[in-house]
């Protein structure tokens, strides 16, 4: 009799627990929808975190990481999904790792994930990003190859944003690639390639007269050239 009573208590407890979990899941799903409709990003994050704890879901984790990254919370994004290169990762998972690692000034690690994205869907935008990161780690051969690919495949309507000035601005991606090619050429031979690098910067400036970074770099190279003549 005692055994039957204990079993009944255990079964009742399990039923209550299952009911409570079901009710909590329903609550947090409703909470998520409400926070999303209100545009409350932190509320959305809280709801998704609770849902992931109660009912783990990789797609939801990837989305949560993407939200963190979009809010500039890159370390939290990576803590959510990790930094391992898993062949089964979704595109959004890979994109988050690439962008977050770049933002955290981890170019060598970021390149890994940019290359995964490029292998899946090569385009001029990704070519620029890989080239830019490759310059940072002094892999100039890879940087040049990606810039050449980008210039060969860029479309006239493609744009690239720059943020070094107080006011962010956009230039054509073609001009940005030429600017990057000038940097690569100069780094390959800082004595003999100054004129060729300046010529490329002139091409970039001809496309976008507001290209502040290209103008700053050109002025620096002209000053360096003048120093050599002294």
SEMARTOR-422986 format. One line per 8 residues: number of its first residue (from 1); their letters; for each residue z, x, y of N, C-alpha, C. Coordinates in steps of 0.001 Angstrom, whole numbers, plus 524288, in hexadecimal, padded with zeros to 5 digits. Each point is the difference from the previous one (the first is absolute). Example, Ala and Ser with C-alpha at 12.3 -4.5 7.8 and 13.67 -1.06 7.14 Angstrom:
BEGIN
1) as) 81E78,83386,7E9C6,80000,7FC86,804A6,80000,80384,804B0 | 7FD30,7FEA2,8041A,8003C,80334,804A6,802DA,7FCFE,80442
This chain:
BEGIN
1) xxxxxxxx) 80000,80339,7FB51,80000,7FCC7,804AF,80000,80364,804ED | 80352,80433,7FFD2,80050,8038E,8046F,7FABC,802B1,800F2 | 7FD5F,8017B,7FB9E,7FAE3,8028A,80076,7FC0E,7FC60,8028A | 80013,7FB19,7FE6F,7FC66,7FC2D,80243,80114,7FF38,805C7 | 804FB,7FFFF,8016E,80189,7FF4E,80578,7FE34,80497,8034F | 800C5,804BA,7FDF9,7FE3F,804C1,802C8,7FA1A,7FFFE,800B9 | 7FD2E,7FE73,7FBD9,7FA4F,7FFD0,8003F,7FE38,7FC1B,8041A | 802B7,7FB82,80045,7FEA1,7FBFB,803D6,800D0,80202,80583
9) xxxxxxxx) 80463,802E1,800C0,80124,80235,80537,7FBDA,803F4,8018F | 7FE80,8036D,7FC55,7FBFF,80402,8010C,7FAC6,7FD7E,8015D | 7FE7D,7FC04,7FCED,7FB0B,7FD50,800FA,80008,7FD56,80554 | 80472,7FDA6,80156,8006E,7FD69,80518,7FF97,803F6,80468 | 8028E,8047C,7FF34,7FFD8,8042A,803F3,7FA76,801FA,800C5 | 7FD27,800C6,7FBB2,7FA91,801CE,80052,7FC9D,7FC0C,802CB | 800F8,7FB18,7FF07,7FCFF,7FBDA,80283,800EC,7FFF2,805D9 | 804FA,800AC,80183,80153,80013,80595,7FD7E,804B9,802A6
17) xxxxxxxx) 80043,8048B,7FD47,7FDB3,804C3,8022A,7FA21,7FF60,800C6 | 7FD64,7FDCF,7FC10,7FA5B,7FF2D,80052,7FEAF,7FC42,8046E | 80331,7FBF2,80071,7FF16,7FC2E,80427,800D7,8027F,80555 | 80430,80334,8006B,8012B,802A0,804F6,7FB8E,803B0,80186 | 7FE0A,8030F,7FC41,7FBBD,8039F,80121,7FB28,7FD05,801AD | 7FECC,7FBCB,7FD50,7FB78,7FCD0,8015E,80086,7FDD2,80583 | 804A8,7FE47,80141,800E6,7FDDA,8053D,7FF8E,8043D,80427 | 801FE,804B4,7FECB,7FFB2,80453,803B6,7FA4F,801B0,800E1
25) xxxxxxxx) 7FD0B,80038,7FBC1,7FA74,8015E,8007F,7FD2C,7FC08,80368 | 8011C,7FB11,7FF10,7FD9A,7FBDA,8031A,80192,80087,805C4 | 80503,8014F,800D6,801F3,800A4,8055B,7FD2E,80471,802C7 | 7FF9A,80491,7FD70,7FDAA,80488,8028C,7FA18,7FF6E,800AD | 7FD75,7FD22,7FC85,7FA73,7FEDB,800C9,7FF43,7FC99,804CF | 80362,7FC10,80094,7FFC2,7FC94,80496,8015D,80311,804F0 | 803DD,80371,7FF8B,801A3,80348,8046A,7FB8D,80398,801A9 | 7FD54,8024C,7FC2A,7FB83,80365,80117,7FBC9,7FD0E,80308
33) xxxxxxxx) 7FEA7,7FB54,7FE37,7FBFB,7FCE3,8029B,80193,7FEB4,8059C | 80508,7FEC2,800B3,801DE,7FEA4,80535,7FFD4,804BA,803A5 | 801CB,8047F,7FE26,7FFF5,804C2,8032F,7FA6A,801A4,80156 | 7FC7B,7FF4F,7FC37,7FA84,8014C,800EA,7FDA6,7FC73,8042D | 8013F,7FAF6,7FFC5,7FDEE,7FC48,803CB,8021B,8010F,8057C | 804C9,80234,80049,80265,80137,80509,7FE76,80561,80205 | 7FD42,802FE,7FCC0,7FE91,80548,80196,804A3,803B3,8001D | 8040E,7FECC,7FD05,804BD,8032D,7FFCD,7FF53,80429,7FBBF
41) xxxxxxxx) 7FE50,804BB,8018D,7FEC1,80419,7FC37,804CC,801B2,7FCF1 | 8046D,800AA,802A5,804B0,801A5,7FD35,801B8,7FBCF,7FC1D | 7FF5D,7FB0D,80179,80146,7FBC5,7FC67,7FC83,8001A,7FB3B | 7FB01,8011B,800CA,7FC4C,80075,7FBA3,801A0,80478,7FC6D | 80171,8046F,8024F,801BB,80483,7FCED,804D3,7FEA3,7FCCD | 803BD,7FD5F,80277,804CA,7FE86,7FD3A,7FEDD,7FC5D,7FB64 | 7FC9E,7FC26,800FA,7FEB6,7FC41,7FBE2,7FD44,802B2,7FB72 | 7FC35,8035F,8012E,7FD1C,802A9,7FBDE,80382,803C2,7FCF3
49) xxxxxxxx) 803A2,80278,802B5,803A3,8038B,7FD57,80367,7FD07,7FC23 | 8020D,7FB80,80199,8031B,7FCCC,7FC6F,7FCBF,7FE2E,7FB51 | 7FB36,7FE66,80113,7FC9C,7FE29,7FBC4,7FECB,8046A,7FC2E | 7FF1E,804B1,80209,7FED6,80470,7FC97,804A9,8018F,7FCA7 | 804B2,7FF7A,80227,804B5,8012D,7FCF5,800A8,7FC0F,7FB94 | 7FF12,7FB0F,80136,800DC,7FBDA,7FC27,7FB7D,7FF6F,7FC2D | 7FB50,8011B,801F1,7FB4A,7FF2D,7FCD6,7FC15,80456,80151 | 800BA,804B9,7FDD3,7FCA5,80477,80155,7FA36,7FECE,7FF53
57) xxxxxxxx) 7FCFB,8018E,803F3,7FA65,7FEE4,80003,7FD4E,8045F,80304 | 7FC7C,802E6,7FD6B,7FD9F,80491,80270,7FCA0,7FE90,804B2 | 7FD1A,7FBC0,7FF96,7FCA9,7FE60,80463,80350,7FECB,804CA | 80485,7FD83,7FF19,80376,7FECD,80461,80252,80505,80244 | 80150,803B4,7FC94,80205,8050B,801CD,7FBFF,802CF,80362 | 7FB0F,7FFDF,7FE51,7FBD9,8027D,80309,7FF84,7FD78,8055F | 8004F,7FACE,80013,7FFA1,7FD2B,804F2,8049D,80150,8038D | 8049F,80047,7FDC2,804A9,80164,80303,7FF6B,80576,80252
65) xxxxxxxx) 7FE17,803AC,7FCEF,7FF26,8054F,801EB,7FC0D,80004,80476 | 7FBED,7FCCE,7FF7B,7FBFD,7FFAF,80416,8025A,7FDE6,80512 | 80372,7FC2A,7FF8F,8028D,7FDD5,804AA,80363,80428,80299 | 80308,802D9,7FCDA,80328,80441,80228,7FC87,803DB,802FA | 7FBB8,80199,7FD8E,7FC86,803D1,8026D,7FDAE,7FDE5,8050F | 7FE6F,7FB0B,80001,7FDB4,7FD97,804A3,803D5,7FFDC,80485 | 8050A,7FFF1,7FEB0,8041D,7FFF7,803F9,801B8,80586,80185 | 7FD41,803F7,7FDE7,8015F,80566,8012E,8049D,8020C,7FCEA
73) xxxxxxxx) 801B0,7FD17,7FC20,80485,80187,7FCC7,7FDF3,8029D,7FB02 | 7FDA1,80499,800CF,7FD0C,80287,7FBCC,80369,801FC,7FB8F | 80497,80200,80149,80374,801E9,7FBE2,801D0,7FB83,7FC86 | 80137,7FB8A,80262,8018E,7FB6F,7FCF5,7FB7B,7FE0E,7FC98 | 7FB39,80065,80218,7FB6D,7FE70,7FCEA,7FF8C,80355,7FB1B | 800A3,80522,800A6,7FF83,8038B,7FB86,804A4,7FF79,7FC48 | 8049C,7FEE6,80218,80486,7FF19,7FC9A,7FF45,7FB1B,7FCAB | 7FCC7,7FC6C,801E6,7FF0B,7FB21,7FD2A,7FC5E,800D3,7FB55
81) xxxxxxxx) 7FBF4,8033D,800B8,7FC0F,80098,7FBDA,7FF92,8058F,7FDD1 | 802C7,803BD,8025C,7FFC5,8055D,7FE0C,7FB48,802F3,80211 | 7FF7F,804E9,7FE75,7FB92,80339,801C0,7FCEC,8023A,7FB65 | 800E2,7FDD3,7FB6A,7FD1A,801D3,7FB6C,7FA69,7FDFB,80034 | 7FC6C,80320,7FDEB,7FA86,7FE68,7FFA8,7FF0E,7FD99,7FAA9 | 8002E,7FAD7,7FFD4,7FF64,7FD21,7FB1F,7FA84,7FD99,7FFCC | 7FCFA,80120,7FBEC,7FAAC,7FDDF,7FFB9,7FFC9,7FA0D,7FFE7 | 80455,7FD7D,7FECB,80023,7FA48,7FFDD,8019C,7FD94,80534
89) xxxxxxxx) 80105,80344,803ED,80194,7FDF4,80517,7FBB9,7FCA5,80262 | 80193,7FC00,802D8,7FC44,7FCB5,802D4,7FDF8,802FB,804C9 | 7FBC9,7FE16,80248,7FDD4,8027D,804AF,803E9,7FFE2,8047A | 802D5,7FBA4,80091,803C7,7FF97,80445,8047B,803D8,7FF33 | 8019A,800D0,7FB24,80411,803C8,7FEBE,7FE3B,80580,8018C | 7FB37,8015D,7FE94,7FDDE,8052D,80141,7FF61,800B8,805D9 | 7FE2F,7FBE6,802A1,7FF49,8004A,805A8,8052C,800E4,802D2 | 8040B,7FD3E,7FE4C,80532,800AC,8025F,801D4,805A5,7FF62
97) xxxxxxxx) 7FF68,80227,7FB58,801B5,80564,7FF13,7FCF2,803D2,80371 | 7FADF,7FF32,80074,7FCCB,80378,80336,801AA,7FFC6,805B7 | 80054,7FB4E,80227,80135,7FF58,8058D,80599,8019C,80144 | 803AC,7FE8B,7FC99,8057C,8013F,8010A,800F7,805E4,7FFBD | 7FDC6,8029D,7FC29,800B1,805A4,7FF8B,7FD70,802D8,80495 | 7FB8E,7FE16,801C2,7FD84,80250,8049E,80387,7FF60,804BE | 80223,7FB4F,800BE,8036D,7FEF4,80477,804F3,80357,7FFD1 | 801C6,80150,7FB51,804B4,80333,7FF54,7FEC2,805D8,7FFF9
105) xxxxxxxx) 7FB32,80148,801A3,7FE5B,80579,80068,8004A,802DB,7FAC4 | 7FDEA,7FD64,7FC00,7FF9F,8024F,7FAC7,7FA3A,80025,7FE66 | 7FCCF,8032F,802BB,7FA55,7FFDD,7FF1C,7FE56,80145,7FA70 | 80286,803D8,7FD95,7FE6E,8018B,7FAB5,800B3,7FB87,7FC2A | 8044F,7FD22,80081,800F6,7FB95,7FC95,7FC7B,7FB66,8016A | 7FF24,7FF33,804FA,7FCB8,7FB9F,801B6,7FA66,80093,7FE10 | 7FDFD,804CF,7FFF8,7FA9C,800FD,7FE58,7FF05,7FDE6,7FA82 | 803D8,8008B,7FC9B,7FF6F,7FE31,7FA91,7FE67,7FA45,7FFDE
113) xxxxxxxx) 80299,7FCCD,80316,7FF0E,7FA5E,7FFDD,7FB25,7FE7D,80317 | 7FED7,802E6,8042E,7FB10,7FF12,802C4,7FB5C,8012E,7FC68 | 80085,8040A,7FCDA,7FBC8,8014E,7FC59,7FF4A,7FBC2,7FBDF | 80454,7FDA0,7FE43,7FFA5,7FBAB,7FC44,7FCFA,7FB7F,80272 | 80152,7FEB6,804DC,7FD40,7FBC6,802C2,7FA3E,80160,800C5 | 7FEF1,804E3,80159,7FA99,801B6,800EF,7FCD1,7FFCB,7FAF4 | 80253,80190,7FBB3,7FD3D,7FFE0,7FAF8,7FE87,7FA66,7FE7B | 8036D,7FC4C,80167,7FEF4,7FA87,7FEBB,7FBEE,7FD9F,803A2
121) xxxxxxxx) 80052,8016C,80502,7FC89,7FD99,803D4,7FEEE,803D3,8046F | 7FC73,803BC,7FF2F,7FF01,803FB,80404,7FDB8,7FDA3,804FB | 80201,801B2,8046F,7FDED,7FE41,80508,80163,803F7,80431 | 7FD9E,7FF68,80491,800A2,803D6,80432,80589,8002A,80222 | 802B3,7FB8B,8000D,80563,7FFED,801E5,80387,80368,7FCA3 | 7FFAD,7FF40,7FADE,8033D,80315,7FC73,7FE6C,805BF,80022 | 7FAF4,80100,8009F,7FE29,80565,8005B,80283,802B7,804AE | 80052,7FD3F,8046D,80286,80232,804A7,805BC,8013A,7FEE5
129) xxxxxxxx) 802CB,7FC55,7FDAB,80595,800BF,7FF09,800F6,804A8,7FC66 | 7FCE8,80070,7FBD6,800AA,8045E,7FC59,7FEC3,80528,802B3 | 7FBDB,80000,80329,7FE94,804BF,802D9,8044A,80197,803CE | 80216,7FC3B,802D0,8042C,8010D,803CC,804C6,80257,7FD4D | 801A7,7FDA8,7FBA7,80481,801FA,7FD18,7FEE2,80557,7FD99 | 7FB26,800C3,7FE42,7FE85,80500,7FDA2,80027,8046B,80406 | 7FE95,7FECE,804DD,80075,803E4,80430,805B8,8018B,800B0 | 8036E,7FC2E,7FFC6,80597,8010D,800B7,80226,803AD,7FBD8
137) xxxxxxxx) 7FDEE,7FFAB,7FB41,801E6,80374,7FBCC,7FC5B,804A6,7FF37 | 7FC4F,800A4,803B2,7FC64,8046D,8000A,7FC64,8003A,7FB40 | 7FEBE,7FB71,7FDE1,7FC00,7FFAD,7FBEA,7FADF,7FEB6,802BF | 7FDB1,803EB,8026B,7FB88,7FF23,80373,7FB06,7FE96,7FD02 | 7FF86,801E7,7FB3A,7FB58,7FEBB,7FCE8,7FFD0,7FA24,7FEDA | 80470,7FDCB,7FE60,80045,7FA60,7FF03,7FF36,7FCFB,80509 | 80263,801D2,80430,7FF7E,7FD60,8050D,7FA49,7FFBD,801B0 | 7FD2F,8045A,7FF81,7FA81,80022,8018E,7FCB7,7FC58,7FCA7
145) xxxxxxxx) 800FC,7FFFE,7FAE9,7FCFD,7FCA3,7FC78,800BE,7FA3E,80161 | 804D8,7FE8A,80137,80113,7FA8B,80143,7FDC5,7FE83,80556 | 8002C,80385,803C2,7FDAA,7FEEE,8051A,7FA19,7FF56,7FF80 | 7FD90,8035E,7FCF8,7FA57,7FF95,7FF32,7FE9F,7FAC6,7FD74 | 8033C,7FE59,7FC3C,7FF26,7FAE0,7FD8F,800A5,7FBB2,80414 | 80409,80074,80325,80104,7FC04,803EF,7FB8E,7FF80,803E7 | 7FE1B,80456,801F8,7FBB5,7FFEC,803D0,7FB12,7FDB1,7FD93 | 7FF1F,80119,7FAFA,7FB5B,7FDFA,7FD54,80060,7FA20,7FEF8
153) xxxxxxxx) 804BE,7FDDB,7FFE1,800AE,7FA87,7FE76,8027C,7FC89,80428 | 8012D,8022E,80489,8027F,7FCEE,80420,7FC28,7FC19,8025C | 8021B,7FB81,80197,7FCE3,7FBFB,802AA,80155,80010,805D2 | 7FC34,7FE7F,8032E,800B5,80058,805AC,80481,7FCA9,80207 | 80142,7FBC9,7FD44,80428,7FC83,801EA,80576,80183,7FE18 | 8006D,8042E,7FCF7,8051A,801B5,7FE11,80302,802C7,80458 | 8050C,7FED7,8005D,80348,8022A,80425,804A7,802F0,7FDBD | 8022B,80386,80330,804B0,802ED,7FE84,803B5,8000E,804A7
161) xxxxxxxx) 804E6,7FE9D,7FF16,803E6,7FFD7,8042F,802D4,80539,8006C | 8014B,8017F,804D9,8031F,804AA,8010E,804AA,7FE6F,80357 | 8046D,802BF,7FF21,804EA,7FE64,80271,802C1,8046D,802E0 | 7FD42,80459,80105,802B8,8047A,8024F,80130,7FF3C,805CC | 7FD28,7FC8D,80297,800F1,7FF01,8058D,803AC,7FB55,8009A | 801AD,7FF0B,804D0,8038E,7FB9D,800E8,7FD7A,7FAD1,7FE9C | 7FAEA,7FFC1,800D1,7FD12,7FB4A,7FE97,7FC94,8011B,7FB3C | 8010A,7FD85,7FBA1,7FC8C,800A8,7FB71,7FA6B,7FE5E,8016A
169) xxxxxxxx) 7FC3C,80274,7FD82,7FA86,7FEC0,80114,7FCD1,8007E,7FB01 | 7FB5F,7FDAE,8002C,7FC6E,8002C,7FB88,7FB16,802FD,80166 | 7FDFB,802C8,7FC21,7FAE4,80285,8008A,7FCDE,7FEAC,7FB1F | 7FB0B,80140,8001A,7FCCD,7FF17,7FB5A,801D4,803A8,7FBA6 | 7FFDC,7FE24,7FB42,80188,80348,7FB93,7FC52,804AB,7FF83 | 7FB17,7FF3D,80180,7FC44,8045B,7FFD2,801CD,80463,803A0 | 801B2,7FE89,804B9,801F8,803E5,803A0,804ED,8029E,7FDFF | 8036F,7FCE8,7FD8E,804D5,80227,7FDD5,7FED2,803E9,7FBA7
177) xxxxxxxx) 7FC22,7FED5,7FCD5,7FE7A,80395,7FBD0,7FDBC,80512,80231 | 7FD00,7FF98,80433,7FDD8,804B8,80279,8045E,80352,8025A | 803C9,7FD70,80252,8049A,802BF,80210,802CF,802E7,7FB9C | 800BB,7FD58,7FBA6,802AA,8026C,7FB92,7FCC7,80481,7FDC7 | 7FAE5,7FF53,7FFE9,7FC98,80433,7FE0F,8006B,804D1,8038C | 80094,7FF13,80512,800B6,8045A,803A9,8050D,802F3,7FED0 | 8042E,7FD32,7FEE8,804F1,8027F,7FEA7,7FF7F,8033D,7FB03 | 7FD5E,7FDC2,7FC27,7FF4B,802B9,7FB02,7FCDC,804F9,800C0
185) xxxxxxxx) 7FBC5,7FF92,802EF,7FC9E,8048A,800ED,802FB,80458,802CC | 80317,7FE6A,803E4,80306,803EF,802E2,803F9,802A3,7FC6D | 802A9,7FCF7,7FCC6,803F5,80238,7FC82,7FDA6,8037F,7FBCB | 7FB18,7FF06,7FEBA,7FD6D,80350,7FC17,7FEF0,80579,8021C | 7FEE2,80051,80517,7FF20,8051E,8026F,80127,7FF84,805D2 | 804C7,80176,80173,801D1,7FF27,80559,7FD89,803B7,803F7 | 7FD45,803E7,7FE1D,7FD62,803A7,80393,7FA46,7FEA9,800CC | 7FD4F,7FEB0,7FBD3,7FA54,7FF55,80052,7FE35,7FA5D,800C0
193) xxxxxxxx) 8036B,7FC34,7FF12,7FE45,7FA89,7FFFB,80198,7FCDD,804D6 | 801B2,802AD,8041D,801B6,7FD29,804AC,7FB87,7FCEC,80270 | 7FB85,80272,800BD,7FB93,7FD59,8028B,7FE20,7FB58,7FCC0 | 7FFA4,800B7,7FAEB,7FE3E,7FBBA,7FC9F,803EB,7FB7B,8001F | 804FC,80150,80044,80405,7FBF2,8003D,7FFB9,7FD08,80524 | 7FF2E,802C6,80449,7FF77,7FD7C,80524,7FB42,7FC6D,8000F | 7FBC2,801B8,7FD90,7FB43,7FCC7,7FFC8,8010B,7FADD,7FD24 | 802F5,80033,7FBC0,80160,7FB3D,7FD1E,8037D,7FC71,80344
201) xxxxxxxx) 8038F,8024D,802EE,80362,7FCE3,8036D,7FCD6,7FD6D,80456 | 7FC05,802B8,801D7,7FC7F,7FDA2,803E4,7FD28,7FB41,7FDBC | 7FE7B,80067,7FB07,7FD75,7FB8B,7FD6C,803CA,7FB64,7FF8B | 804E4,80130,7FEC8,803F4,7FBE1,7FF9A,800EE,7FD7A,8054B | 8003E,80320,80420,800E4,7FDFC,80545,7FB4D,7FCFF,80207 | 7FB54,80171,7FE34,7FB53,7FD19,8018C,80022,7FA79,7FDC8 | 8026D,7FF6C,7FB79,80080,7FAD8,7FD9B,80453,7FCCF,8028E | 80437,802AA,80194,8048B,7FD5B,8024B,8023D,80362,8045B
209) xxxxxxxx) 7FEC7,7FEBB,804D1,801DA,8032C,80464,805EE,7FFAD,800AB | 80271,7FC06,7FDBC,805B0,7FF5F,80065,802F8,802CC,7FBA5 | 7FD44,80331,7FD05,80269,8028A,7FB72,8038C,80469,801E8 | 804DC,7FEAB,80120,803BA,8039E,80256,80115,804C0,7FC8D | 800C2,7FF32,7FAF3,80136,80461,7FC7E,7FB83,803E0,7FFBC | 7FB3B,7FDFC,7FFF3,7FB6E,8037A,7FFE5,7FFB7,80331,80502 | 8012E,7FD8E,80471,7FFD3,802C4,804FF,8043E,80429,8004F | 804BA,7FEA2,7FE3A,80451,803CD,7FFFE,7FEA1,804AD,7FC93
217) xxxxxxxx) 7FDD6,7FEF2,7FB63,7FE92,80435,7FC60,7FBA3,8035C,8023F | 7FC2D,7FD7A,80269,7FBB0,802E9,80270,80213,80399,80447 | 8036E,7FDFB,80351,80231,8032B,80442,802FE,804AE,7FDCD | 802D8,7FF22,7FBB8,80302,80443,7FD9A,7FC59,80431,7FDD2 | 7FBA7,7FE62,7FDA4,7FC54,803C7,7FDCE,7FD22,802FF,80451 | 7FEC2,7FD5B,8043B,7FD76,802A1,8046B,803B7,80418,80252 | 80501,7FE9B,80063,803E3,803B3,80205,80085,804B1,7FC55 | 7FFE5,7FF04,7FAE9,80060,8043B,7FC2A,7FB3C,80393,8005D
225) xxxxxx) 7FB70,7FD91,800C5,7FB34,8030E,80087,8003B,8038A,804CC | 80228,7FDE3,80441,80070,80307,804D8,803BE,80491,7FF3C | 80428,7FF33,7FD0A,803BE,8042D,7FEF4,7FD70,8047C,7FD08 | 7FC8D,7FEAE,7FC6C,7FD6B,80407,7FCD4,7FC76,80378,80350 | 7FDDA,7FDC0,80428,7FC56,802EC,80349,802D8,803BF,803AD | 80504,7FF08,800DB,802F4,8034F,80396,80147,8055B,7FDA6
